[in-house]
Structures are given as C-alpha cells and as structure tokens.
C-alpha cells in the first residue's frame, strides 16, 4: 500500500493532508478544515467501526480490546490522491499500552502509507513535550470509566501523573459531537484541581478545539487537545510552521 509519490496541485501549493476518521465522526473534518493554513488541503476518508455497548461496562471494556475497524481500507482509498501526510482522527485505540506500543503502531502505519502518519497518542505526547512537558495533567474524555482507565494507564506508563480525569459518558458515537460548550467547560471545571499543570483532551468527536483559547484563559493552564495536536504535528512534520490562530497555545506558539 506504500505511497512513495506525492504531488502538489493548484489548491495544494504546499501540501495535501489525508484525514482518516470514523464513519460517525462529524467533528474532526470541520475542525481540521478550520485549522488549515493557506496552500494546504485536507482529504477525508472514513472507516467503519463497530459500536461499543454503552449499557454494559464489561462488554464495553471487552470491545476496547477486540474491536477492529477498516483503517487500512480507508487508508487505501485516500492514498491515490497522493497526500503528503496522514492525520488519524480516531484516538482511543492509540492510547493503549505505553509509549513504545504507541510508537510501534504509528511506525507500522507510516510504513504502510509510505508518508508521515500521525496517530493521536503520539501527537499529544509531542504536544506536551513542546509545551515544556508538564508532568501533572488532567484528562477530559467523552468516554466511560473503562476507557478512561486505559487512557490514564497510558499516560502513567509514559511518566505522567494523572491528577484528575473526567469522562462525559456519551451514550453513543453520535452523541459525543452533541455536547455543548457549557457542558465541555463544566468538564474542565471538574478537572481544575490543585496541582494540575496542563489539561489534555482525548476523544476526536468531542468539539473542543475552538474552545481551547477560552479554556486556557479561564483556568490559566495549557490544553493539549487531541485534534489540535494531531493536525499541528502533521503540519510540523511537513515543515509547515504557520501559527494556527484561534486554537490555543500549542497551535499558535509552537
């Protein structure tokens, strides 16, 4: 499947970025389009994922370990347009295990694509590093406790102290995109406890990116959001260092 040849065109005078999202995701595409610098174009491919049960936590936890979507097929459908990098807009599976496992999975997908492939977990870790690598973090997700526990274990294995985490308990993938700004701000309020140095957001269908400056101003802490970090890292790996205004400190300053 490796795609060694890439091309520019009349609208993509600097780069083309492939964006792979779950079929149910309605947030990644508009958020990354809003972050897109001049001369860069985005090209979305969608992958099917089995639906996790939200009324049975044992089955929900099992689904996190066993579900497999058609990521490779989605990749094969977007590579023919000859993009320069892939931004993966599906987070939960990349936050399993530890940094070595996350890096190995990104390396596997990058070898498969033949171009830079950005997974959300590695992007968030790189975002934290760019911001001075604050170790005491608080994590907001749209998930239920089994998924939140996996994400906490991931960050702990990477050397972070997860001071607080808060899952919004979305009742299905579509409902993730329906949380209001007020509900999201309330989630960060719940995380704003003593000792927290930075916020992290995991869950690509949760509409957090455009709220980042408001959240950072309200609580005086940087926010490394999964969609912002993923698109930011895709651009930076392509040598594009434009400030992405309106999406927080990471995107604008680093």
NORGIWO-V739475 format. One record per residue. N is the residue number from 1. RES is the residue in three letters. SS is DSSP state (H for helix, E for strand, - for the rest). OMEGA is omega in whole degrees, 0 to 359 (* if undefined). Layout:
n:N res:RES ss:SS omega:OMEGA
n:N res:RES ss:SS omega:OMEGA
This chain:
n:1 res:UNK ss:- omega:186
n:2 res:UNK ss:- omega:184
n:3 res:UNK ss:- omega:185
n:4 res:UNK ss:- omega:183
n:5 res:UNK ss:- omega:174
n:6 res:UNK ss:- omega:184
n:7 res:UNK ss:- omega:171
n:8 res:UNK ss:- omega:176
n:9 res:UNK ss:- omega:189
n:10 res:UNK ss:- omega:179
n:11 res:UNK ss:- omega:178
n:12 res:UNK ss:- omega:181
n:13 res:UNK ss:- omega:180
n:14 res:UNK ss:- omega:181
n:15 res:UNK ss:E omega:169
n:16 res:UNK ss:E omega:180
n:17 res:UNK ss:E omega:172
n:18 res:UNK ss:E omega:180
n:19 res:UNK ss:E omega:180
n:20 res:UNK ss:E omega:183
n:21 res:UNK ss:E omega:170
n:22 res:UNK ss:E omega:182
n:23 res:UNK ss:- omega:183
n:24 res:UNK ss:- omega:188
n:25 res:UNK ss:- omega:180
n:26 res:UNK ss:- omega:185
n:27 res:UNK ss:- omega:184
n:28 res:UNK ss:H omega:184
n:29 res:UNK ss:H omega:180
n:30 res:UNK ss:H omega:179
n:31 res:UNK ss:H omega:180
n:32 res:UNK ss:H omega:174
n:33 res:UNK ss:H omega:179
n:34 res:UNK ss:H omega:179
n:35 res:UNK ss:H omega:189
n:36 res:UNK ss:- omega:177
n:37 res:UNK ss:- omega:175
n:38 res:UNK ss:- omega:177
n:39 res:UNK ss:- omega:177
n:40 res:UNK ss:E omega:176
n:41 res:UNK ss:E omega:179
n:42 res:UNK ss:E omega:185
n:43 res:UNK ss:E omega:192
n:44 res:UNK ss:E omega:171
n:45 res:UNK ss:E omega:186
n:46 res:UNK ss:E omega:180
n:47 res:UNK ss:E omega:177
n:48 res:UNK ss:- omega:175
n:49 res:UNK ss:- omega:174
n:50 res:UNK ss:- omega:181
n:51 res:UNK ss:- omega:176
n:52 res:UNK ss:- omega:176
n:53 res:UNK ss:- omega:181
n:54 res:UNK ss:- omega:178
n:55 res:UNK ss:- omega:180
n:56 res:UNK ss:- omega:187
n:57 res:UNK ss:H omega:177
n:58 res:UNK ss:H omega:178
n:59 res:UNK ss:H omega:177
n:60 res:UNK ss:H omega:180
n:61 res:UNK ss:H omega:179
n:62 res:UNK ss:H omega:180
n:63 res:UNK ss:H omega:179
n:64 res:UNK ss:H omega:182
n:65 res:UNK ss:H omega:191
n:66 res:UNK ss:H omega:186
n:67 res:UNK ss:- omega:180
n:68 res:UNK ss:- omega:178
n:69 res:UNK ss:- omega:183
n:70 res:UNK ss:- omega:179
n:71 res:UNK ss:H omega:183
n:72 res:UNK ss:H omega:178
n:73 res:UNK ss:H omega:178
n:74 res:UNK ss:H omega:178
n:75 res:UNK ss:H omega:181
n:76 res:UNK ss:H omega:181
n:77 res:UNK ss:H omega:182
n:78 res:UNK ss:H omega:181
n:79 res:UNK ss:H omega:180
n:80 res:UNK ss:- omega:176
n:81 res:UNK ss:- omega:174
n:82 res:UNK ss:- omega:175
n:83 res:UNK ss:- omega:180
n:84 res:UNK ss:- omega:178
n:85 res:UNK ss:E omega:177
n:86 res:UNK ss:E omega:172
n:87 res:UNK ss:E omega:184
n:88 res:UNK ss:E omega:185
n:89 res:UNK ss:E omega:177
n:90 res:UNK ss:- omega:195
n:91 res:UNK ss:- omega:198
n:92 res:UNK ss:H omega:184
n:93 res:UNK ss:H omega:180
n:94 res:UNK ss:H omega:179
n:95 res:UNK ss:H omega:177
n:96 res:UNK ss:- omega:177
n:97 res:UNK ss:- omega:183
n:98 res:UNK ss:- omega:182
n:99 res:UNK ss:H omega:181
n:100 res:UNK ss:H omega:179
n:101 res:UNK ss:H omega:179
n:102 res:UNK ss:H omega:180
n:103 res:UNK ss:H omega:179
n:104 res:UNK ss:H omega:179
n:105 res:UNK ss:H omega:177
n:106 res:UNK ss:H omega:179
n:107 res:UNK ss:H omega:179
n:108 res:UNK ss:H omega:182
n:109 res:UNK ss:H omega:178
n:110 res:UNK ss:H omega:177
n:111 res:UNK ss:H omega:179
n:112 res:UNK ss:H omega:183
n:113 res:UNK ss:H omega:184
n:114 res:UNK ss:- omega:178
n:115 res:UNK ss:- omega:178
n:116 res:UNK ss:E omega:180
n:117 res:UNK ss:E omega:186
n:118 res:UNK ss:E omega:175
n:119 res:UNK ss:- omega:186
n:120 res:UNK ss:H omega:183
n:121 res:UNK ss:H omega:179
n:122 res:UNK ss:H omega:179
n:123 res:UNK ss:H omega:179
n:124 res:UNK ss:H omega:177
n:125 res:UNK ss:H omega:178
n:126 res:UNK ss:H omega:176
n:127 res:UNK ss:H omega:176
n:128 res:UNK ss:H omega:179
n:129 res:UNK ss:H omega:180
n:130 res:UNK ss:H omega:181
n:131 res:UNK ss:- omega:180
n:132 res:UNK ss:- omega:178
n:133 res:UNK ss:- omega:174
n:134 res:UNK ss:- omega:187
n:135 res:UNK ss:- omega:183
n:136 res:UNK ss:E omega:188
n:137 res:UNK ss:E omega:173
n:138 res:UNK ss:E omega:191
n:139 res:UNK ss:E omega:174
n:140 res:UNK ss:E omega:177
n:141 res:UNK ss:E omega:171
n:142 res:UNK ss:- omega:195
n:143 res:UNK ss:- omega:175
n:144 res:UNK ss:- omega:188
n:145 res:UNK ss:H omega:180
n:146 res:UNK ss:H omega:178
n:147 res:UNK ss:H omega:178
n:148 res:UNK ss:H omega:179
n:149 res:UNK ss:H omega:178
n:150 res:UNK ss:H omega:181
n:151 res:UNK ss:H omega:178
n:152 res:UNK ss:H omega:179
n:153 res:UNK ss:H omega:179
n:154 res:UNK ss:H omega:183
n:155 res:UNK ss:H omega:178
n:156 res:UNK ss:H omega:180
n:157 res:UNK ss:H omega:179
n:158 res:UNK ss:- omega:175
n:159 res:UNK ss:- omega:181
n:160 res:UNK ss:- omega:174
n:161 res:UNK ss:E omega:180
n:162 res:UNK ss:E omega:184
n:163 res:UNK ss:E omega:180
n:164 res:UNK ss:E omega:168
n:165 res:UNK ss:E omega:184
n:166 res:UNK ss:E omega:176
n:167 res:UNK ss:E omega:182
n:168 res:UNK ss:- omega:173
n:169 res:UNK ss:- omega:177
n:170 res:UNK ss:- omega:183
n:171 res:UNK ss:- omega:179
n:172 res:UNK ss:- omega:185
n:173 res:UNK ss:H omega:180
n:174 res:UNK ss:H omega:184
n:175 res:UNK ss:H omega:178
n:176 res:UNK ss:H omega:182
n:177 res:UNK ss:- omega:185
n:178 res:UNK ss:- omega:175
n:179 res:UNK ss:- omega:182
n:180 res:UNK ss:- omega:174
n:181 res:UNK ss:H omega:180
n:182 res:UNK ss:H omega:178
n:183 res:UNK ss:H omega:179
n:184 res:UNK ss:H omega:177
n:185 res:UNK ss:H omega:177
n:186 res:UNK ss:H omega:177
n:187 res:UNK ss:H omega:178
n:188 res:UNK ss:H omega:174
n:189 res:UNK ss:H omega:179
n:190 res:UNK ss:H omega:180
n:191 res:UNK ss:H omega:188
n:192 res:UNK ss:- omega:182
n:193 res:UNK ss:- omega:183
n:194 res:UNK ss:- omega:175
n:195 res:UNK ss:- omega:181
n:196 res:UNK ss:- omega:180
n:197 res:UNK ss:- omega:181
n:198 res:UNK ss:E omega:173
n:199 res:UNK ss:E omega:172
n:200 res:UNK ss:E omega:175
n:201 res:UNK ss:E omega:175
n:202 res:UNK ss:- omega:182
n:203 res:UNK ss:- omega:193
n:204 res:UNK ss:- omega:181
n:205 res:UNK ss:- omega:177
n:206 res:UNK ss:- omega:189
n:207 res:UNK ss:- omega:184
n:208 res:UNK ss:- omega:195
n:209 res:UNK ss:H omega:183
n:210 res:UNK ss:H omega:178
n:211 res:UNK ss:H omega:188
n:212 res:UNK ss:H omega:180
n:213 res:UNK ss:H omega:179
n:214 res:UNK ss:H omega:180
n:215 res:UNK ss:H omega:180
n:216 res:UNK ss:H omega:179
n:217 res:UNK ss:H omega:184
n:218 res:UNK ss:H omega:188
n:219 res:UNK ss:H omega:177
n:220 res:UNK ss:- omega:181
n:221 res:UNK ss:- omega:175
n:222 res:UNK ss:E omega:177
n:223 res:UNK ss:E omega:174
n:224 res:UNK ss:E omega:182
n:225 res:UNK ss:E omega:189
n:226 res:UNK ss:H omega:181
n:227 res:UNK ss:H omega:178
n:228 res:UNK ss:H omega:183
n:229 res:UNK ss:H omega:182
n:230 res:UNK ss:H omega:180
n:231 res:UNK ss:H omega:176
n:232 res:UNK ss:H omega:183
n:233 res:UNK ss:H omega:177
n:234 res:UNK ss:H omega:178
n:235 res:UNK ss:H omega:184
n:236 res:UNK ss:H omega:178
n:237 res:UNK ss:H omega:176
n:238 res:UNK ss:- omega:180
n:239 res:UNK ss:- omega:179
n:240 res:UNK ss:- omega:188
n:241 res:UNK ss:- omega:178
n:242 res:UNK ss:- omega:170
n:243 res:UNK ss:- omega:178
n:244 res:UNK ss:- omega:188
n:245 res:UNK ss:- omega:177
n:246 res:UNK ss:- omega:183
n:247 res:UNK ss:- omega:172
n:248 res:UNK ss:- omega:188
n:249 res:UNK ss:H omega:182
n:250 res:UNK ss:H omega:185
n:251 res:UNK ss:H omega:186
n:252 res:UNK ss:H omega:190
n:253 res:UNK ss:H omega:189
n:254 res:UNK ss:- omega:*
